[in-house]
């Protein structure tokens, strides 16, 4: 089950998301959901361990460094 929430972001981030393909939006949503989930559950592991795991899960879902970089620089 999923729910929708609203989070303020920078104009650049909002524009990059709005201009992303549906597939890229789904990847961004997955990454954000994973990260927020880790934050609200509390850090039982080091930040580095959490970031490594999120990175692996995001990459497995197709969200590579190249995709992230291109999304950040799209206008």
C-alpha positions in Angstrom: 0.0 0.0 0.0 1.3 3.5 -0.8 0.2 7.0 0.1 1.0 10.3 -1.5 2.7 13.0 0.5 3.8 16.6 -0.4 7.3 17.8 0.3 8.7 21.2 -0.6 11.7 21.0 -2.9 13.8 23.5 -4.9 12.5 24.9 -8.2 15.3 23.1 -10.0 14.3 19.7 -8.4 10.6 20.3 -9.1 11.3 21.2 -12.8 13.6 18.2 -13.3 10.9 15.9 -11.9 8.1 17.5 -13.9 10.2 17.1 -17.1 11.3 13.5 -16.4 9.8 10.5 -18.2 7.2 8.4 -16.4 9.9 5.7 -16.0 12.4 8.1 -14.5 9.7 9.5 -12.2 9.0 6.0 -10.9 12.7 5.6 -10.2 12.9 8.9 -8.4 9.8 8.0 -6.3 11.4 4.7 -5.4 14.6 6.3 -4.4 12.8 9.0 -2.3 10.6 6.4 -0.7 13.6 4.2 0.3 15.5 7.2 1.7 12.5 8.6 3.7 11.8 5.1 5.0 15.3 4.8 6.4 15.1 8.3 8.0 11.8 7.7 9.8 12.8 4.2 11.1 15.9 5.7 12.7 19.5 5.0 12.1 20.2 1.6 13.5 23.1 1.5 11.0 25.7 4.0 10.0 24.7 6.6 7.4 27.3 5.1 5.0 25.7 1.7 5.3 22.2 3.1 4.6 23.4 5.1 1.6 25.3 2.1 0.2 22.1 0.0 0.5 19.9 2.7 -1.0 22.4 3.1 -3.9 22.4 -0.7 -4.6 18.6 -0.8 -4.5 18.3 2.2 -6.8 20.8 0.9 -9.2 19.0 -2.5 -9.3 15.9 -0.6 -10.2 17.7 1.1 -13.1 18.5 4.4 -11.4 22.2 4.7 -12.2 24.6 7.6 -11.5 24.3 8.6 -15.1 20.4 8.8 -14.9 20.6 10.9 -11.7 23.1 13.2 -13.2 21.1 13.7 -16.4 17.9 14.4 -14.3 19.7 17.0 -12.3 20.9 18.9 -15.4 17.7 18.7 -17.4 15.8 22.0 -17.9 
